[in-house]
Amino acid sequence: MHELGICRNIIAIVSDAAAGRRVHRVTLEVGKLAGVMSEAIAFCFPVVAEGTALADAVLDIREIVGRARCTACGCEFEVATFVTACGCGCQNLVRVAGEELNIKSFEAEEARSDVRTMRM
């Protein structure tokens, strides 16, 4: 389960960016074609975050659907797997969305206890 390692990396990156401030929310973008199970990240996150500045943070996972463009006809459409054909029959596709794994933003306290959103 590589999602445990991914959670450790997410927490390390956000902790560094938060610079000691308590984090309230972390927003991730996870593509459906990224090879990552969102449910496993959601399961691992609170366990890995325990004892860190992210201990009580809410994890907001936004799933990005897979999209591809056909090199033959130019049609862009939703794909659920890497092995998909266009309606025209062509299997030569360029993936345009769905492989993301991004820390989109996080909300952390300011030094004087205000909440601030940081975009990454």
N, C-alpha and C positions, 0 to 999 in steps of 0.2 A: 504494500500500500504506500505508494510514493506521495500520497496526499499529506501524510504526516510530515514529511520533509518539506513539502510546499508550505504547510502551515508554519513550520519553524522559520522558514525564510520570510514569509509575510510578516510575522511578528517581529523578526529582527529588523526588517526594512522600516516598518512603521515605528517601532521603538526608537530607532536611530533618528528618524525624521521628527518624532514628537519631542525629542531631547528632554526626557524626564517628565514630561507632562502626562497626565492621565488621559487615556484615549476612551472616547465614548462610543464611537461607531467607526467601522471599517467597511468600505464599499468595494467589492470585487466585481470584475467583469470576467465571466468564464464562458468561453465558447463551447458549444455542444460538440465541436470536432477537436477540442483541445486535448482529449485523452485524459481528462481529469474528472473525477466524480464529485460534483458539487455537494452531494449528501455526505460524502466522506470528509470533505473540507469542513463542512458545518459541524460534523461530529467531533473532529479533532481539535478544532479551533479553541473551544473553552478549556480543554485539557492542557494544551500547549501554552495558552495565554495565562494560565494560573501562576500567580506570583510575579507577573509583569505589569507594566503600565496599561496593558490591554485586558487585564483580568476581568473586568466587568463590561467590556465593549460588546456592542451588538454587531454581529456580522451580517451584512447585507450583500447577498450574492445575486447578481443580475446575469441571467443566462442569455447568451448571444446565439441566435440561430445561425446555422450554417447556410452560406449563400455562395453560389458559383456562377461564373459567366462562361457560356459556350464559346469556344474559339471559332466554330464554324458559322453559327447564325447570330451570335452576339446576345442571345437571350440570357437574362440573369434570373435565377430562380433559387428557391430554398432547397437545400440538400440535407439529408439526415446522416449520410455516410460518405466516405471517400470514394466508394465504388457506386457511382450514379451516372446515368446517361441523361442527356438533354432530350427533350421531346422530339427533336429532329433526328435522334439516334446517335449523335456524336458523343463520344466518351472523353474527348479532350477538353477538359474544363479547367478554368482558372478559379481557384478558391478566393473569394473576396471578403468573407467574414466567417467567423465561427471557430477560429483557432486561437482566439485571444485568451490570455490569462493576465489580467492587469489589476493592480491596486489602483482603483479609480480615484478614491479620496478617503480621507479619514477626518474625524472631528476630535479635537483635543482641547483641553483646558488651556487657557492663557495663564500666564504667571499670576494674574490677579483673579483667577477662578472664572473667567469668561470662557465660552465655548467658541472655538474657531474651526472652520472647515479648511482643510488643505487639499488641493487638487494635485495629483501626481501625474 
